[in-house]
Amino acid sequence: MIAGEQDVAGQLAAGAEAHWCVPEGMTIDEVFADYRAAIARADAVLAAAVPEQEPAA
């Protein structure tokens, strides 16, 4: 984990199934919007990282 966001660390500890559970009533457009937002956040974190940076967790 590079950014060390604790809410993300908790999700990882919850198990793989927790990451792919789409809440009832969520539209496909909302699913893809959340996915694209997560990609954008990951891209931003990786762009700001330097090779020498130690992982946060």
Secondary structure by P-SEA (a helix, b strand, c coil): cccccaaaaaaaaacccccccccccccaaaaaaaaaaaaaaaaaaaaaccccccccc
